[in-house]
Amino acid sequence: MALRQKLTHSFRQDEVLKKWFLVDAEGQTLGRLASRIATVLRGKNKPQFTTNADCGDFVIVVNADKIKIAAKREELKTYFHHTLYPAGATVESYKELMKTNPERIVTMAIKGMIPHNRLGVQVIKKLKVYRGTEHPHSAQKPEPLKFGK
């Protein structure tokens, strides 16, 4: 009598229920917050996680302008971008970017922690970052997401 073999079920994107979460970034450290949000966006916190499918949830980040990093790092951190044209390099400091566009700082930190492929492009679209406490996603009834310290 042969034993019945148990197979692992691979979930598809349409089989997984996606929730909306709200994260308050006030007083949080940038890197630690980004890694935890990347885990939720990717779906690694769920038992239905499948590596080749987008099983993650939507995340709304508010108070992006009140995020913190180490004092010395605030002075030294720069963001580099090249347009691929001659002399197309642009370098912005953390302080400049924090004054003009703090949402981009949080987005780039999280984007660096997800896969750099087609799946990563899908995953990053589920991230919504806002400067203040207001956001237009109240109809989705986001649940507050708490991280253990």
NORHUSUL-V844462 format. One record per backbone hydrogen bond with DSSP energy under -1.0 kcal/mol. NH is the residue of the N-H (numbers start at 1). CO is the residue of the C=O. If there is no record, write none. Layout:
nh->(NH NH)
co->(CO CO)
This chain:
nh->(15 21 22 23 25 27 28 30 33 34 35 36 37 38 39 40 41 42 43 44 46 49 53 55 57 58 59 60 61 62 63 64 65 66 68 74 76 77 79 81 83 88 90 92 94 97 98 99 100 101 106 107 108 109 110 111 112 113 114 117 121 122 123 124 126 127 128 130 140 141 143 145)
co->(12 58 143 60 62 66 25 68 29 30 31 32 33 34 35 36 37 38 39 39 43 46 50 53 40 19 126 21 128 23 132 130 131 63 28 70 72 73 92 90 88 85 81 79 77 93 94 95 96 97 102 103 104 105 106 107 108 110 111 115 117 118 119 120 123 124 59 61 137 138 20 22)
